[in-house]
Each structure stands twice: as structure tokens, then as C-alpha cells.
């Protein structure tokens, strides 16, 4: 069944925590990305639970700041190289050396998908089952095949800045969001 809408699909799970952030400019987005990276690192290193990966879905119109937020998060995790938008490659992989050990981060952009079956045919499930951090732009293009995310970041233009509504759907997502 083709995706005819760019509206986000609501996960079929209860929201454990919701927070709103006003990002006045790109510097504020960079600062949030750095805080999110620190929160992710803290959750990953927490001894009370094994880190099994994190799925973060990023919703918003073209130009809302999804890739800017991913770039800021990667910078916060120590990536110093170029951060490309995966609009044409569909996924950009990053392997980062972190204090808690190597971290795999996959940045997906599903904008070009017109049918959820394209996500299944692309063979991306293995990325989501590998204990990696998967940052997914345009997740609605995969329909419900992505399953319930740990976090959903919805970005909307708000004057010259952005409004970020963050929702946690898992305990790991909630723990990250509490630290942001």
C-alpha cells in the first residue's frame, strides 16, 4: 500500500515521557544535539541495563531541521568528519569510538520511498537489530514496518527557530529524554 501522506504515523504504544524544546536558532539545535549525545552516552554506559540500541524517528517538513539535529548529535558523539544527508544513499553509517566502546550509528533518510515495501526490500532490518543507534528521517515512508521507536523527535518551524516535541516510547528513550 503506497504512502500517500507525509504525516507522521503515531506509534502503537503509550508515550512514557513528552518534552518540548524551543530551539531559537541553529546554535540551540547544536546545543540540544550535544545534550542528546551526552544523554545517549550515559544511558549506554548505565550498569543497570544492557544497551540494545536506540531507534529515533525524526519527523518534520522539508527544512525543519532534521538533518541539522542528526549532524549535531553526531558531533556531540565525537564525529569530526562530514555528515552527509542520506537522501540518495538512503543510509549513512558511522562508527564512533566512545568511552563505553565502539558505537554504530546509522542515519536513514526514507524520503524517496513511495511504498513501505521498499524499506523491507532494502534489507534495513539488520541495522535495527544490531544494537546500533538508528536515526530515521521520514519514518512514515516505511509505514508501521519500523515498529515502535524509542524516541520520536518532531520538528516544526517556529518563527526563525524550531519547536522540538520529543516523545519517549521505551525506558531507554525515556532515560535519554530525562537527561536532555
Secondary structure, 3 states (H helix, E strand, C coil): CECCCCCCCCCCCCCCEEEEEEECCHHHHHHHHHHHHHHHHHHHHCCCCCCCCEEEEEECCCCCCHHHHHHHHHHHCCCCCCCCCCCCCCEEEEEECCCCCCEEEEEEECCCCCEHHHHHHCCCHHHHCCCCEEEEECHHHHCCCCCCCCEEEEEEEECCEEEEEEEECCHHHHHHHHHC
